[in-house]
């Protein structure tokens, strides 16, 4: 019995030792790029270092000292104009993993000069959700190959990087790293270690490849905050919630940055409206005049605006999914699934320009030119393959991928006067057509993942009844959509037969 008591006592002593372990080091400008603080190299002052809860600043000699929290990484908050080394996959290596044995208690953070403009272009990738290598190939074709030609300043995948296959993290990071810009990853519910029993280990696989699952950084004159809002429950379930340590981290970040910034840009996986403690998070962000949030999770796209007393609304952009609807549906000649999002949005990603709290939003349909911003649907009475004729309606529909409830959508028939289109909360007609073809067995014999019956109501769909005055024959249609707040001014064309 005494041996048991001694063992238990030693266990708790060990636990206390890890909890009270302190990491010390120097933050410095690594001019010779050898990763070592050499004589003559400049120490960097006021650089934030965090343990996932507390934030300390390096002193005049570049020195920092911070307590370890079991299961947490120690990480540097990237300052404007500097960056840590990136690995071969362009993941920023600004973090350190303390050992539970307490043997590595010293770690220096080298930084390097990094040219950054005040205006930053960010590529926001909604759920890429890769499960097998086929999906990684799709991401290469739909995202990497395009961004190699149109490079952003950095890429931000917004969680659900995998489809519960955590072994796929490394191949995914390889394909996105080829763009040759920094990649700042967000964790999603399909990226968690649900088999782990301790809360601290929920992000174990993510941290091994990508680093901390929540953190902050500056880029140019912009402040970014990445959050982990996946709170694991029992039996592989989860809820949207920011945990206590993370809330303290946000509070500490705001305290040291509110004097320097009027604006903050957040990224997290689950949208704000689904968080159990969203009001607590909103309250912590109160010092910022402008708050923008980018999220994923829903496989749909929409804008949300959250009211704040005497302050500008919080603007949330839910960014859809690179994978569309989980890589479902028939494949094209390149082997890529049709996989339209649940609201009728063609799969793609966002390019957002950020400067002084102002955001310019550009949705990029993968595989199409940048002008493809609207899907226009018209009825067609087919003679050869008439299977879909019964789905025809006497309406023209316009699915404006980047639109919100305040977007003005108008239509012109045969270059005539523009008429207003009505905002319509309904199912995108393209999805109805695709699903019927699937139910008719048109895709039998293909190895594919089937689409479920469409039920999601689109938040960016407009329609108008076709005028009875149109004569028989072919007519030109032009649809234009504008929204000054979103800097949105797009148009599309279609042919209508009567």
Secondary structure, DSSP 4 states (H G I P E B T S, - for coil): -HHHHHHHHHHHHHHHHHHH-EEEEEEEE-TT-SSS--TTPPB--S-EEESSS-EEE--TTSEEEEE--TTPPEEE-BPTTEE--B-TT-BB--EE---TTS---B--EEEEE----SSEEEEEE----B-SHHHHHHHIIIIIHHHTTS--SEEEEBS--BSS-GGGHHHHHHHHHTT-SEE--B--GGGS-TT-SSGGGTTHHHHHHH--SSEEEEETTEEEEE---EEE-GGG-EEE---HHHHHHHHHHHHHHTTT-SEEEEE-SS-GGG-TTHHHHHHHTTT-SEEEEEE-SSSSEEEEEEEETTEEEEEEEEE--TTTTTT-S-B-TTS-B----TTSPPSEEEEEEEETTEEEEEEEETTS-TT--EEEE-----SSS-TTGGG--SEEEEEETT--TT-EEEEEETT---EEPEE--B--HHHHHHHHHHHTTTTTTS--PPPPPP-PPBSSEEEEEPPTTPPSSEEEEEEEEEETTTTEEEEEEEEEE-
